[in-house]
Amino acid sequence: MSGPNYEVVSDGLGNLVPLRELRFWNCEKLENLPSRDVMLRLTKLRNLRISGCPQLEESCIKEWPKLPVVQHFPYSKN
């Protein structure tokens, strides 16, 4: 997902259960990932990459350590 105008990631993301990799870049307005419950449904997710999304990066640093799913894939800030 890329673009300066993205502000919200839909909770529909949780329906993409087979998703193995998720990348966000240059989403300057994006502040948060979907809710904890939504993200926990992504059981195949192994790689989350965030680059050029300062508000989202800050949010993930604070919120992801609280999620058990973080043990299943690396948070990668590139």
Residue pairs with C-beta under 8 A, 6 or more apart in sequence:
1 9
1 22
1 23
1 24
1 25
1 27
2 23
2 24
2 25
2 26
2 27
3 26
3 27
4 26
4 27
4 28
4 29
5 29
6 27
6 29
6 30
7 29
7 30
7 31
8 30
9 30
9 32
9 33
9 34
10 34
11 34
11 35
11 38
13 19
13 34
13 38
13 39
13 42
14 34
14 37
14 38
14 39
14 41
14 42
15 41
16 42
17 41
17 42
17 43
17 44
18 44
19 42
19 44
19 45
20 44
20 45
20 46
20 47
21 45
21 46
21 47
21 48
21 49
22 42
22 45
22 47
22 48
22 49
23 48
23 49
23 50
23 51
24 30
24 49
24 50
24 51
24 53
24 56
25 49
25 50
25 51
25 52
25 53
26 51
26 52
26 53
27 52
27 53
27 56
28 52
28 53
28 54
28 55
29 55
30 53
30 55
30 56
31 55
31 56
31 59
32 56
32 59
32 63
33 39
33 56
33 59
33 60
33 63
36 63
36 66
36 67
39 45
39 67
39 69
40 67
40 68
40 69
42 69
43 69
43 72
45 69
45 72
45 73
46 72
46 73
46 74
47 73
47 74
47 76
48 60
48 73
48 74
48 75
48 76
49 76
49 77
49 78
50 56
50 57
50 60
50 75
50 76
50 77
50 78
51 77
51 78
57 77
60 75
64 70
64 75
